[in-house]
Amino acid sequence: MAAKQLRAQYTQEFKLEAVRQVGAGQAIAVVAKVLGIPKTSLGNWGRLAAKGPLSGAGDADKAARVSPEQMEIARLRAEVARLRMERDIAKKAAAYFAQDTLRGTTGFTK
């Protein structure tokens, strides 16, 4: 007989922070991956937040509580992911413009 799987429950603060990160321009997939939550849950939270206040976790004994330290770690991970993406874009742009500059010089063949 299979054991009943408990669904993770998140605090209101956790949900609000996740929705805030998406609202700040982060992709839902990136935020969900960094925070370790399903993309569908994050999308649902965003739709619910647009309609009104989000509710927090249910029963305290079932809830997967998230401490303030864990919330800060999740926020920092999301910021690191965003900064890495920006860095990678900047690297690609620099390489593109460097090639363009080289093409303009005499003696460069490709």
C-alpha positions in Angstrom: 0.0 0.0 0.0 1.5 3.4 -1.0 2.0 6.0 1.6 0.1 9.3 1.2 2.4 11.9 -0.3 2.3 15.2 1.6 2.1 18.3 -0.5 4.5 21.1 0.4 2.9 24.1 2.0 4.6 27.5 1.9 4.2 30.5 4.1 2.6 33.7 2.8 6.0 35.5 2.9 7.6 32.8 0.8 4.8 33.1 -1.8 4.9 36.9 -1.8 8.7 36.9 -2.3 8.4 34.4 -5.2 5.7 36.4 -6.9 7.7 39.6 -6.3 10.7 38.1 -8.1 8.6 37.2 -11.1 7.0 40.7 -11.0 10.6 42.2 -11.0 11.2 40.6 -14.4 12.6 37.2 -13.5 11.2 34.3 -15.7 8.8 32.0 -13.8 10.9 29.0 -14.8 14.1 30.5 -13.4 12.4 31.6 -10.1 10.7 28.2 -9.7 14.0 26.3 -10.3 16.0 28.5 -7.9 13.3 28.3 -5.1 12.7 24.6 -5.7 9.0 24.9 -6.4 6.8 23.8 -9.3 6.3 26.3 -12.1 2.6 25.7 -12.0 2.4 26.7 -8.3 4.3 29.9 -8.9 2.0 30.7 -11.9 -1.0 30.1 -9.7 0.3 32.3 -6.9 0.9 35.1 -9.4 -2.7 34.9 -10.7 -4.1 34.7 -7.2 -1.9 37.7 -6.1 -3.3 39.7 -8.9 -6.8 39.1 -7.6 -6.1 39.7 -4.0 -4.0 38.7 -1.0 -2.3 35.3 -1.0 -3.0 32.9 1.8 -0.2 31.2 3.8 0.3 27.6 4.8 -2.4 25.5 6.3 -1.8 23.3 9.3 1.4 24.1 11.1 2.3 20.4 11.6 2.0 19.6 7.9 3.6 22.8 6.5 7.1 22.8 5.1 8.1 26.0 7.0 10.5 28.3 5.4 12.8 30.3 7.8 13.8 33.8 7.1 17.4 32.5 6.4 16.0 30.1 3.8 14.0 32.9 2.3 17.2 35.1 2.1 19.1 32.2 0.5 16.4 31.7 -2.1 16.4 35.4 -2.9 20.2 35.5 -3.2 20.1 32.4 -5.5 17.6 34.1 -7.7 19.8 37.2 -7.9 22.9 35.1 -8.7 21.0 33.4 -11.5 19.9 36.8 -12.9 23.4 38.2 -12.7 24.9 35.1 -14.4 22.4 35.5 -17.2 23.3 39.2 -17.6 27.0 38.4 -17.5 26.6 35.7 -20.2 24.7 38.1 -22.4 27.4 40.8 -22.0 30.1 38.2 -22.8 28.3 37.2 -26.0 27.8 40.9 -27.0 31.5 41.7 -26.4 32.6 38.7 -28.5 30.2 39.7 -31.3 31.4 43.3 -31.4 35.1 42.2 -31.2 34.5 40.0 -34.3 32.8 43.0 -36.0 35.8 45.2 -35.2 38.3 42.6 -36.5 36.4 42.3 -39.7 36.9 46.0 -40.3 40.7 45.7 -40.1 42.8 44.9 -43.0 44.4 41.5 -43.2 41.5 39.7 -41.4 40.1 36.8 -43.3 37.4 34.4 -42.2 
